[in-house]
Amino acid sequence: MTRATEIDIAEAARLYGEGWRLRPLAEHLGCSFQRLSVHLRRAGVEMRGPSSPRAPRLPIGARREAIVAAYRARMPITRICARYCTTAQSVRTLAEMAGLSVKPPRGRLDRELLRRLHVGEKLTRAEIAERTGYRYGTISTALREIGLAHHRRRPKPTS
């Protein structure tokens, strides 16, 4: 850890003002976030609180460029979010800012369609996921929410 006297408060204040959150900034500077908070307050920096409007939380610098490059390369948004620890809305916003066309987020899965595919056509979760384009986990969660058990392909073993 960096000693308190070694923190460049002017640099810390500038980055905090640009929208850096306190914990990532403290990690970047090599100190604890509590220590950084104390020094910023002492330097007269107005801290963002729960009632104040949030600073923009969009990624900056090389991370932003990497996210846009991944979106350009048609990497799935869920994978981009996992790789760069961001949200789908941030990915869409960054892509729009870069002048790329962005699909609107998909809405909730139609429960009647799900019921028809699962009960009427007796499709498995994997088959429903492939047909609808939703993830397997999304299908599983939706089936659980509407109270439908999954189909068993093999008979239950007898004890």
KETOR-551507 format. One line per 2 residues: number of its first residue (from 1); their letters; for each residue y, z, x of N, C-alpha, C, CB. Coordinates in steps of 0.001 Angstrom, whole numbers, plus 524288, in hexadecimal, padded with zeros to 5 digits. Atoms other than C-alpha are relative to their C-alpha. Last residue first. Glycine has a CB too. Layout:
// residues N
NUM> A> Y:Z:X:Y:Z:X:Y:Z:X:Y:Z:X | ...
// end
This chain:
// residues 159
159> ST> 80150:7FB95:7FC9C:742FD:7E747:77481:7FACE:80244:7FE85:8042F:80433:7FFBD | 8022F:7FBAE:8030E:7450C:7D9C4:76F1A:7FE5A:8044D:803AA:7FB55:7FE30:7FCA0
157> PK> 8052A:7FE42:7FE2B:74E25:7D0C9:7769E:7FE22:80494:7FC9F:80035:801A2:805E9 | 7FFC8:7FADD:7FD9C:7591E:7CB38:76E45:7FA8F:80185:801EB:80222:8041A:7FC1A
155> PR> 80121:7FB9D:80390:7573C:7BCC8:76BB7:8004C:80533:802F0:7FA83:7FF58:7FD76 | 80571:7FE4E:7FF70:75E19:7B38C:774FF:7FEFD:8046F:7FC24:7FECE:801C8:805BE
153> RR> 80339:804AB:7FF54:76A5E:7ABB7:7721C:7FA30:80178:80058:801B3:7FCF8:804F2 | 8040C:7FF20:7FC0F:77195:7B766:76C9C:7FCA6:7FB15:80030:7FC99:80503:7FEBC
151> HH> 80538:801D9:8014B:77E0A:7B3CD:765A8:7FC42:80153:8046B:80005:7FA13:7FEF1 | 80178:804F2:7FD8D:78A08:7BC1E:76809:7FA69:7FE95:7FE8A:80097:80053:805FE
149> AL> 80355:7FF27:7FB73:78E49:7C64F:75E49:7FEA2:7FABB:8025F:7FAF9:80314:7FE83 | 80490:8036D:7FFA6:799A7:7C37C:75546:7FD05:80113:80503:801A3:7FA39:7FFBE
147> GI> 804EF:7FD7D:8016B:7A2F6:7CE66:751AB:7FB3B:7FC86:80015:8007B:8023C:7FACD | 8012B:80155:8057A:7AFDF:7C71A:75140:7FA8E:801D0:7FE5E:8007A:7FA18:7FF2B
145> ER> 7FBC7:7FE5D:80385:7B4F8:7CDFF:75D61:7FED0:7FEC1:7FA4D:80516:7FD63:80193 | 8005F:7FA5E:800C1:7A7EA:7CC9A:76479:80415:801E1:7FC1A:800A5:802DD:80538
143> LA> 804AB:7FF1B:8033C:7A813:7BDF6:7626C:7FF52:805CE:7FEDA:7FB12:7FDD9:802BC | 7FEBE:8019B:8055B:7B614:7BD4B:76779:7FB56:800E4:7FC5F:801A8:7FA32:7FFDE
141> TS> 7FC6E:7FC2D:80241:7B29E:7C52C:7739A:8012F:7FEB1:7FA55:80510:80041:80328 | 802E5:7FB1C:800CD:7A6E8:7BCA1:776A6:80360:80415:7FD5C:7FDF7:8021E:80532
139> IT> 8038B:800D3:80473:7AEBE:7B012:774AB:7FD16:80509:7FEC2:7FC12:7FB87:8012A | 7FC9E:80045:80492:7B982:7B4DF:77DB1:7FCB7:7FF5B:7FB12:803F3:7FB78:80086
137> GY> 7FE5D:7FAB0:8014A:7AF58:7B8E8:787BF:80378:8002B:7FB31:802D5:8026C:80494 | 80476:7FD51:80245:7A935:7AB59:78780:8018D:8057C:7FE42:7FB78:80040:803ED
135> RY> 8039E:7FD92:7FC61:7B67A:7A52D:78A2B:7FBB3:802D9:7FD04:802E4:803C6:803A7 | 7FEC0:7FA8F:7FEDA:7BCC1:79C57:78013:7FBF3:8022F:803CC:80031:8034F:7FAE7
133> GT> 7FCB0:7FFB9:7FB5D:7BB57:78D8E:780AD:801CA:80580:8014D:804AA:7FC98:7FF49 | 7FA9B:7FEAD:8015C:7B678:78C97:772A0:803B4:80017:804AD:8001F:80539:7FD5C
131> RE> 7FDE3:80364:8040D:7A9AE:78543:77501:805D2:80108:7FEED:7FCE2:800B2:7FB02 | 7FF97:8055D:7FE07:7A667:78B8D:781F9:80290:7FC6B:7FBFC:7FA95:7FDE4:80175
129> AI> 7FBFB:8001A:7FBEF:7A97D:7993E:77D2D:800C8:7FA77:80202:7FE89:803AB:80489 | 7FAF7:7FFB4:802B7:7A192:796FB:770C6:80476:7FFAD:803F1:80068:8051C:7FCC5
127> EA> 7FF2F:8050A:8028E:795FA:7926A:778E8:8053C:7FFE3:7FD15:7FB7C:7FED5:7FC34 | 7FED7:803DF:7FBE4:79717:79E47:781D5:80113:7FAA7:7FD98:7FB6A:7FF9E:803F0
125> RT> 7FAB2:7FF06:7FE21:797EF:7A770:77633:80195:7FBF6:80415:8006E:80588:80248 | 7FF95:7FB5F:7FCAC:78BCA:7A16B:7705D:805AE:800A8:801A2:7FC5F:7FF8D:804E3
123> LK> 7FEE9:80100:7FA82:78C7B:797D5:76511:80051:80527:80300:8051E:7FCDF:8009E | 8034F:7FCB8:7FCA6:785D3:79AD4:75824:800AA:7FEBF:805CD:7FA4B:7FF59:7FE78
121> EG> 802A5:80389:7FC5C:78C9B:78F8E:75116:7FC77:802D5:803D9:803FB:7FCDD:802F8 | 801B0:804E4:80273:79055:79796:7451B:7FCE0:7FC88:803A4:804A7:7FD0B:7FE0B
119> VH> 803A1:7FEFD:8044D:7909F:7A546:74AE7:7FDD9:7FAE4:7FDCA:802B7:80328:7FBAB | 803E8:7FC15:7FE9D:7969E:7A31E:75854:7FBEA:800B3:7FBBB:802A1:8052D:8011D
117> LR> 8032B:801B2:7FB8E:79DE5:79661:75650:7FB89:803C2:80119:80362:7FF72:804D6 | 802E4:804BB:8016C:7A299:799B6:74897:7FC73:7FE35:80476:803CE:7FB9B:7FE85
115> RL> 8042B:7FE83:803A5:7A64C:7A7AA:74C65:7FCA3:7FB3B:7FE93:8025B:8027B:7FAFE | 803DD:7FD04:7FD08:7ADEF:7A2D6:75823:7FB62:8017A:7FC8D:8027E:804EC:80259
113> LE> 802C4:803D3:7FCC4:7B4E3:798A7:74FEF:7FBAB:802BC:8030C:803D4:7FD2E:803C9 | 8035C:802EF:8039E:7B847:7A342:7461B:7FCDE:7FBD5:802E6:8034E:7FD72:7FBAA
111> RD> 804A2:7FCE2:80153:7BD1C:7AC2D:750FB:7FC56:7FD25:7FC42:801A7:8052E:7FD99 | 80099:80012:805AB:7C683:7A209:75677:7FAD8:802A7:7FE8F:80030:7FA4A:7FDD9
109> LR> 8047A:8030E:801B3:7C847:7A606:764AD:7FF74:80080:7FA18:7FAF1:801CC:802D0 | 804E7:7FD2C:800C4:7D5A7:7AB98:76724:7FBD4:7FC47:7FDF5:800C1:804A2:7FC30
107> GR> 7FFC3:7FBA9:803AF:7E016:7A26E:76BD6:7FAC2:802BD:7FFA2:801B3:7FE16:7FA9E | 80371:80093:80484:7DF93:79A31:777F6:8006F:804C0:7FC8A:7FA51:7FF2D:801B6
105> PP> 804BF:7FCCF:7FFE5:7EB53:79B58:780BE:7FCD4:7FF22:7FB0D:8015D:805D5:8009C | 7FF03:7FAD6:8024E:7F4A3:78FCA:78070:7FAF6:80337:80022:80214:7FF7B:7FA42
103> KV> 80246:7FF8C:80534:7F13F:784FA:789F2:80165:80556:7FDD0:7F9F5:7FF33:80022 | 80321:7FB53:800DD:7FAB2:7839D:79530:7FDEE:7FFF6:7FA73:80337:80501:8010C
101> SL> 800F6:7FF64:80599:800BD:77750:79AA9:7FC18:80475:7FF47:7FDEA:7FAC7:7FD80 | 8052F:801C7:801A3:8057E:7795F:7A881:7FF6B:800A9:7FA1B:7FBA6:8030D:802EC
99> GA> 7FFB7:80511:80294:813E5:77A09:7AC07:7FAC3:7FDCF:7FE59:80296:7FC39:8037C | 80115:80400:7FC14:812A2:784F5:7B627:7FFFA:7FA88:7FD99:7FAC5:80115:802A9
97> ME> 7FB94:7FFFC:7FC66:81949:78E69:7ACB7:7FF56:7FBD0:8043A:8009C:8056B:80286 | 7FB93:8027D:802B7:80F19:78A98:7A286:804BE:7FFAA:80396:8016C:8030F:7FAFB
95> AL> 8013F:80593:80060:80422:78DC2:7AC20:8046F:7FD12:7FD47:7FACD:7FF2C:7FD07 | 7FF39:80257:7FAD3:80A7D:79AC5:7AF79:7FEEE:7FA25:7FFEA:7FC76:802A8:8040A
93> TR> 7FA64:8000F:7FEEC:80B98:79E43:7A107:8011E:7FD6F:8053F:80237:80590:7FFE8 | 7FD99:80417:8033C:7FD7D:79A71:79E44:805D4:7FF83:8012D:7FF2C:8012E:7FA25
91> VS> 801D3:8050B:7FDF4:7F883:7A283:7A9BD:80285:7FB90:7FCF0:7F9F2:7FF99:7FFB9 | 7FD2F:800FA:7FB19:800EB:7AE0C:7A599:7FE73:7FAC1:80254:7FEF2:80466:803F4
89> QA> 7FAAC:8018A:80167:7FB9C:7AD09:797AC:80341:7FEEF:804DE:8029B:80441:7FCAC | 80019:80571:801C0:7EDB0:7AD07:79CD5:8057E:7FE20:7FE9F:7FC5B:7FF61:7FB44
87> TT> 80175:800C5:80574:7F04B:7B9A2:7A424:8001D:7FA2F:7FEA8:803AF:80317:7FC5B | 7FB86:80110:8034F:7F01F:7BC89:7B2A3:7FE1D:7FF28:7FA72:80319:7FB36:801FC
85> CY> 7FE77:7FB2C:802B7:7E6DC:7C202:7BCAB:804FB:7FF36:7FCD5:800C8:80478:803F1 | 7FAB7:7FE8F:7FE5C:7E68B:7B597:7C512:80225:804CA:7FD2B:8039F:7FB78:7FF26
83> RA> 7FF20:800C3:7FA5F:7D7EC:7B2BB:7C4D1:80541:8021E:801C7:7FFA2:7FA3E:8015D | 80351:7FC7A:7FCF8:7D523:7B893:7B774:8012D:7FF9A:805D2:7FA3C:7FECE:7FEFE
81> CI> 7FE64:7FA9C:8010F:7E0AD:7B209:7B0DF:7FCD7:803D9:80348:7FF62:80144:7FA29 | 7FB0D:7FF3C:7FD36:7DDA5:7A4FF:7B75C:801C9:805A9:7FF5B:80447:7FC29:7FDF6
79> RT> 80156:7FF75:7FA72:7CF8A:7A61F:7B2A2:804EF:800D2:80348:7FCFE:7FB20:801F2 | 8028A:7FAE5:7FF53:7D3E7:7A8BA:7A4B1:7FE9D:800E7:805B1:7FB11:80064:7FC97
77> IP> 7FC0F:7FBDE:7FFDA:7DD7A:79D5D:7A59D:7FD79:80555:800C9:8033C:7FFFB:7FAF7 | 7FF57:7FD53:80502:7D2A5:793E2:7A8FC:803C3:804A2:80081:7FAAE:801E1:7FDED
75> MR> 80331:7FB4E:7FFF1:7D549:78C75:7B5AE:800CF:802BB:7FABF:80175:803B1:804BD | 802FB:7FF39:804CD:7DB13:77F47:7B23F:7FC1E:80487:80041:7FD23:7FB1B:7FEB3
73> AR> 80559:80199:7FEB4:7DFA4:77C33:7C02A:7FC43:800D7:7FB6E:7FE0F:80302:804C5 | 7FFF1:805B0:7FF3B:7ED9B:77CD1:7BB07:7FA84:7FDE3:80101:8039A:7FE8C:80490
71> YA> 7FF7B:8023B:80538:7EAC4:78A95:7B601:80005:7FA0C:8004F:80505:801FC:7FD54 | 80509:7FF4E:802A7:7E5B1:78E7A:7C370:8002D:7FDA7:7FA88:7FE8A:805D8:7FFB5
69> AV> 803A9:803BE:7FDA6:7F1CA:788B3:7C9E3:7FAA5:8005B:7FD62:7FF7A:800FE:805F0 | 7FE9B:80532:80200:7FA97:79027:7C05D:7FC3E:7FBE7:80227:805B8:7FE98:80178
67> IA> 80161:80014:80590:7F38E:79CE3:7C36F:8011D:7FAA5:7FDB1:80307:80440:7FCF9 | 805B3:80054:8005B:7F42D:79A4D:7D219:7FE34:7FFB4:7FA52:7FD79:804B5:802B5
65> ER> 8018A:80559:7FE9B:802BB:7976D:7D156:7FA20:7FF40:7FF92:801CD:7FEB0:80589 | 7FE4E:80369:80442:80543:7A42D:7CA22:7FE3D:7FA6A:8010A:80600:8003B:7FF53
63> RA> 8039B:7FEED:80454:7FD44:7ABC9:7D41F:8014A:7FC82:7FB5B:80041:805D3:7FE61 | 804D4:802E8:7FF1E:804C2:7A541:7DF2F:7FC1A:800CD:7FB90:7FD8D:801A0:8052B
61> GI> 80176:801FC:7FAE1:811BA:7AA3A:7DA1E:7FAEF:7FCE8:8001C:7FF95:80464:803AD | 7FC0C:802A5:7FCE7:812E2:7B1F1:7CD7C:7FD91:7FDDE:804FE:8048C:803B7:80147
59> PL> 80100:7FFFE:7FA61:809E9:7B65A:7C290:80425:7FCE3:802E5:7FA92:7FDC8:8012C | 802AD:804A6:7FE1C:8103B:7B7E2:7B540:7FF23:8005C:805DB:8031B:7FB12:7FEA6
57> RP> 804B1:7FE8E:7FD28:8135F:7C5BB:7B172:7FD0A:7FB3F:801F6:7FC80:80348:7FC97 | 803F0:80412:80068:82161:7C39B:7AD52:7FB50:80162:80359:8023F:7FAB1:8019D
55> AR> 7FEB1:8043D:7FC70:8281F:7D0B5:7AD02:7FBEA:7FBC0:7FF54:80044:801EF:805CD | 8032B:800C0:7FB56:8258E:7D8E9:7A138:8020D:7FB7F:80341:7FA54:7FF0A:7FE88
53> PS> 802E2:804E3:8001B:83039:7DC94:797C9:7FD1C:7FF32:8051C:803AB:7FB6A:7FEF1 | 7FCD5:80467:7FE1F:8338E:7EAED:79889:7FCE1:7FAF5:7FFC2:801EA:800FD:805A3
51> SP> 7FC85:801E5:8041C:82D01:7F51A:78FD9:8034D:7FB56:801BB:8038B:8045E:7FE37 | 802D1:801EA:80492:8211C:7F747:7987B:8038B:7FDCA:7FBCB:7FCCA:8044D:7FDBD
49> GR> 802FB:7FBFA:802B7:82965:7F822:7A4B1:7FD55:7FDC2:7FB44:80381:80486:7FE6B | 801A0:801C3:8052C:82E95:7EE92:7AEA4:7FCA7:80442:7FD8F:7FCF6:7FAB7:8004C
47> ME> 80598:800CA:800BA:8353C:7F571:7B9EC:7FEE3:7FE34:7FA6C:7FCF6:8050F:8013E | 8014C:7FEA5:8056B:84390:7F3BB:7BCE0:7FA4F:7FE94:7FF06:803B0:7FD20:7FC07
45> VG> 80266:80458:802CF:844A6:7F38D:7CBA9:7FE9C:801D5:7FA83:7FB10:7FDEC:802EE | 7FCE6:8018B:80482:84E0F:7FE06:7D06B:7FDE3:7FB5D:7FCFE:80555:7FED1:801B2
43> AR> 7FC8D:80443:7FE5B:8489C:7FF73:7DE2A:80342:7FDEF:7FB67:7FCC6:7FB88:8026B | 7FBF1:7FDCB:7FC9E:84322:80CC7:7DA4D:803EC:7FBD9:801BD:7FD84:80292:804C8
41> RL> 7FC79:7FCEA:80354:83BDF:80637:7CF2D:80482:80247:8032F:7FCF7:80470:7FD45 | 7FCE7:803B4:80310:8363C:7FC07:7D869:803DB:802E1:7FC80:7FC6D:7FC7D:7FCB1
39> HV> 7FC09:80260:7FCA7:83229:806A2:7E1F0:8034F:7FBFB:7FD13:7FD6B:7FD72:804B0 | 7FC1D:7FC17:7FE86:82B35:80EC2:7D79C:80463:7FD76:80323:7FD73:80472:8032E
37> SL> 7FCEA:7FED0:804A2:82440:802F0:7D1EA:8045E:803D5:8014D:7FC84:80237:7FBAD | 7FC7E:80468:800D3:81FA9:7FE93:7DF5B:803A1:80106:7FB63:7FCDE:7FAFB:7FF1B
35> RQ> 7FC0D:7FFC0:7FBE1:81A15:80C02:7E224:80403:7FBA2:7FF3C:7FD6C:7FF97:8057A | 7FCB0:7FB77:8011E:812FF:80C34:7D50C:8047C:80047:803F6:7FCBA:80521:8001E
33> FS> 7FC2E:8018E:803F4:80E16:7FE4A:7D732:80391:8048C:7FE91:7FD3A:7FDF2:7FB1B | 801BD:7FE7B:80538:807BF:8024E:7E3EB:80433:7FE80:7FC07:7FECF:805F8:7FFBE
31> CG> 7FEC1:7FA8B:8011F:80B1A:7FA7C:7EFFA:7FDF2:80151:7FA9C:805FC:8010A:8005C | 80346:7FC5A:7FD16:806D9:7EDED:7F696:8016D:805A9:7FF39:80042:7FEC5:8059D
29> LH> 7FCD2:7FD6F:7FBF9:811ED:7E4EF:7F263:7FCEB:80401:8032A:804AA:802A5:7FD81 | 7FDDC:80411:7FC95:808E0:7DBD6:7EAE6:80308:80268:80492:80392:7FC4E:7FCDE
27> EA> 80476:801D7:7FCE2:80189:7E77A:7E530:801D1:7FBE7:803F6:7FBAC:7FDB1:7FC68 | 8013D:7FBCF:7FC50:80E6D:7ED60:7E0CE:7FB7D:7FE68:80384:7FEAA:80513:7FD14
25> LP> 7FBDF:80001:7FC0C:81248:7E065:7DAC0:7FEF2:8042E:80417:80561:800E3:7FD75 | 800E3:80453:7FC54:8053F:7DF2E:7D3B8:8041C:7FFD0:8045A:7FFFB:7FAD2:7FD0E
23> RL> 804D9:7FF49:7FCFF:80715:7ECFC:7CE38:7FEE5:7FB6E:803AF:7FB68:800B5:7FC4B | 7FF99:7FBF5:7FC04:81568:7EB95:7CA53:7FB0B:8007C:80351:80133:8052D:7FD74
21> RW> 80144:7FAEF:80232:814DA:7DEBD:7C326:7FF91:803E5:8046F:7FAE3:7FFCA:7FCC3 | 804BF:7FD90:7FE03:81BD7:7D355:7C962:7FF30:80526:7FD24:80050:800DF:80607
19> GE> 80422:7FF76:803E2:825E7:7CD58:7C060:7FAF1:8023D:80205:7FEED:7FAEB:7FDAE | 8022D:80527:8013C:8304B:7C7AB:7C93A:7FB7C:80054:7FC2E:7FE35:7FD4F:804F1
17> GY> 7FC5C:802B7:80372:83795:7D4B8:7C8C1:7FE1E:7FAA1:7FE67:80533:7FF86:80296 | 80085:7FD61:8050A:82BB8:7DB8B:7CE8F:80388:7FD62:7FBF5:80157:805DF:8007F
15> LR> 804EC:801B9:8025A:82BB5:7D174:7D977:7FF26:80276:7FAA1:7FB6B:80155:80398 | 7FF90:80592:80145:83A30:7D3C5:7DC7A:7FB11:7FE1D:7FD38:800F7:7FCBD:80501
13> AA> 7FC9C:80074:80494:838CB:7E293:7DBA9:80085:7FA4E:7FE4B:8056C:8024F:8012C | 802EF:7FDFA:8047E:82D25:7E25F:7E4F7:80338:7FF68:7FB00:7FE80:805D0:800DE
11> EA> 803F7:803F4:80151:83489:7D9AA:7EE89:7FCF2:801A8:7FB22:7FC35:7FF24:804AA | 7FD1A:80490:801ED:84047:7E2DE:7EE4F:7FC37:7FBB0:7FE55:803CC:7FDEE:80440
9> ID> 7FE61:7FF20:80564:83751:7EEB1:7EF3A:802E8:7FB4C:7FDC7:8036D:804D7:7FFA8 | 7FB29:80306:80050:83087:7E9F9:7FB92:801C9:80026:7FA4C:7FF36:7FA2B:801FD
7> IE> 7FFD3:8039E:80466:8268B:7F4F0:7FC2F:80541:7FD32:8000E:7FF21:802E9:7FAB5 | 800ED:80556:7FE3A:825A9:7FACD:809D6:8001D:7FC01:7FB90:7FAD2:7FFB7:802C4
5> TA> 7FB63:801DE:7FD39:82BE7:807DA:80678:7FF6A:7FA55:801AD:8010E:80366:804BC | 7FBAD:80102:8039D:821A0:80A66:7FC2A:804BA:7FDBC:802CA:8018A:80500:7FD30
3> RT> 7FCD1:7FB56:800E3:81686:80926:805F3:804BD:7FE86:7FCB1:801BE:80282:80549 | 7FB00:8001D:7FD55:80DCD:7FD5D:8042C:802EA:8050D:7FED3:80342:7FB2B:7FE54
1> M> 7FB53:80000:80339:80000:80000:80000:804EB:80000:80365:7FFFF:804BB:7FC56
// end
